[in-house]
């Protein structure tokens, strides 16, 4: 299996980040580079600062995963714009293939702020555009107790899109491997 790394350009210094771990990998022929992402900063960064950046990103993602009430692998079956007290939103219905965390039914519903109406888009983040047939892993948090609407809201960093080959686009790894990584994080072994 190929290792996958992400390359971040931090003030001219190149940072390598392996999928699912905080330690920079060694570049070998079996390593696939999947993303180059520039970041903003002021002065030249030290290796210590670069390591702090990597560790910080891993901690943020770990908190999002552990803080989720539901983690679902599924396929979008329906996308519908809806008027709501707080504005326009898109309600997404997803058929559940696997429930990684929490208790899931055969399908789950969540919403994203904004919506497509005809040829117009209203405050919809590009990372939150769903179409029927899209496969993804989503991290969901239930609404606060006593909330008028108990449907969870999805934020951009809580969606992991799958490509047609079953790779998690943001990670560059097979969904099966990502599910194992999620299980380790949820179980506290990572």
KAPE-V73367 format. One line per field, one symbol per residue. phi: phi as a letter, one per 30 degrees, with the letter a starting at -180 (. if undefined). psi: psi as a letter, one per 20 degrees, with the letter a starting at -180 (. if undefined). burial: 1 if it has 16 or more other C-alpha atoms within 10 Angstrom, else 0. Layout:
# KAPE-V73367
phi: ???
psi: ???
burial: ???
This chain:
# KAPE-V73367
phi: .ddbbccccchiccccbddibccddcdbdcccdcacbdbcaccecdeddddddddddddddddddddddbbbcabdcabbdbdbeckcbccccbdddacdbjcccdbbbbbbdiacbicccchcdedcdcbejdcacbcccddeeiddccddcccedccbdcddcicdedcibdedddddddeddddicb
psi: qqqprqppoolipppppqpjrjpprporhjpppiqpoqqqrerpqrhghghhgghgggggggggghiqhpoppapphqppqpprhjbprpppppppgpohqaoqahqqqrqqqrrpocjqpokophijpqqpipqrpqoqpqqqpiqhpjpqqpqgijpoqqaijjqoghhkqqhggggggghgghijj.
burial: 0011111111100011111101010000000010000000000000000110010001000100110111111111111011000001111111110011100000011111111100000001000111000111111110000000001111100111111000111011111001101110110000
